[in-house]
Every structure is written in structure tokens, then in C-alpha cells.
């Protein structure tokens, strides 16, 4: 998976998507439900780092593969939606960019 630009993008999409889900569904309930604000502090910082790496992966894949504009814009948009990266990955697998 990490051998191609699209593979690297997909990997970072999974990492970023999972970090968003952990932040929303584990860390935030711990903060507001059990009064453990450190959970959001730690997971939020990790998610921020992963998000920046994800943006770099989008830029790298866009330049390396000469992606259509819709893929880059879609990749940025889905980063703000829970499960969005996984849905984009499904459509990316159906596209001509991945030969499995």
C-alpha cells in the first residue's frame, strides 16, 4: 500500500480518519462525560499532526499522479466528516487510479 503515491494517501486517510473517530467518539465523551480533559488534549494533538500529514499526502498524490481537481477537493472535504475518508477510499478504489 505504501509503494505508490495513492497508496501513501490512502494510508494517511485511514490514520486521519481513525484519529477523528477516536477524538469524537472516545476522547470527547471522556472529557465531557467523565471529566477527563486530558483525553482531548492528547488525542486532539495527535489528530492535528495526522491532519497536517494527510494534507501533505493529498498534495503529494495530486502532484505525483496528476489527479483531477475533484479528488483533491473531495479529499480535503471528507477530512471534516466522520467516516468520510473511508467513503472516499471506496470511491477511489472504484476509480482508475488504483489497479489491484
C-alpha positions in Angstrom: 0.0 0.0 0.0 2.9 2.4 0.7 4.6 1.9 -2.6 2.6 4.4 -4.6 1.5 8.0 -4.1 -2.1 6.9 -3.9 -1.2 4.1 -1.5 0.5 6.6 0.8 -2.5 8.9 0.5 -4.9 6.0 1.4 -2.8 5.0 4.4 -2.8 8.6 5.7 -6.5 8.8 5.0 -7.1 5.7 7.2 -4.9 7.1 10.0 -6.5 10.5 9.9 -10.0 9.0 9.7 -9.4 6.7 12.7 -7.9 9.6 14.7 -11.0 11.7 14.0 -13.3 8.9 15.2 -11.2 8.3 18.3 -11.4 12.1 19.0 -15.1 12.3 18.5 -16.3 9.1 20.0 -13.8 8.3 22.7 -11.9 11.4 23.8 -14.8 13.9 23.8 -17.1 11.6 25.8 -14.3 11.1 28.3 -13.8 14.8 28.6 -17.5 15.8 28.9 -18.9 12.6 30.4 -16.2 11.6 32.9 -14.4 15.0 33.3 -11.1 13.8 31.8 -10.0 16.7 29.7 -6.5 15.2 29.1 -8.1 12.7 26.6 -9.0 15.5 24.2 -5.7 17.3 24.8 -3.6 14.2 23.8 -5.9 12.8 21.1 -6.5 16.3 19.7 -2.8 17.0 19.3 -2.2 13.6 17.6 -5.2 14.2 15.3 -3.8 17.6 14.4 -0.4 16.1 13.4 -2.2 13.4 11.4 -4.4 16.0 9.7 -1.3 18.0 8.6 0.4 14.8 7.3 -2.9 14.0 5.5 -2.9 17.4 3.7 0.7 16.8 2.7 -0.3 13.3 1.4 -3.1 15.0 -0.7 -0.6 17.5 -2.2 1.9 14.7 -2.9 -0.7 12.5 -4.6 -2.1 15.4 -6.6 1.3 16.3 -8.0 2.6 12.8 -8.4 -0.4 11.3 -10.1 -1.8 14.4 -11.7 -5.1 13.9 -10.0 -8.3 15.6 -11.2 -9.3 18.6 -9.1 -12.3 16.8 -7.8 -10.2 14.2 -5.9 -8.1 16.8 -4.1 -11.1 18.9 -3.2 -13.0 15.8 -2.1 -10.1 14.6 0.0 -10.0 17.8 1.9 -13.8 18.0 2.3 -14.1 14.4 3.7 -11.5 15.1 6.4 -14.1 17.0 8.3 -16.8 14.3 8.1 -16.8 11.2 10.4 -16.2 8.1 8.2 -15.6 10.5 5.2 -12.1 9.1 4.5 -13.4 5.6 4.3 -16.2 6.6 1.9 -13.7 8.4 -0.3 -11.4 5.4 -0.2 -14.3 3.2 -1.5 -14.8 5.6 -4.5 -11.1 5.9 -5.0 -10.8 2.1 -5.3 -13.5 2.2 -8.0 -11.6 4.8 -10.0 -8.8 4.3 -12.5 -6.2 5.4 -10.0 -5.9 2.0 -8.2 -5.0 -1.1 -10.1 -5.4 -4.1 -7.7 
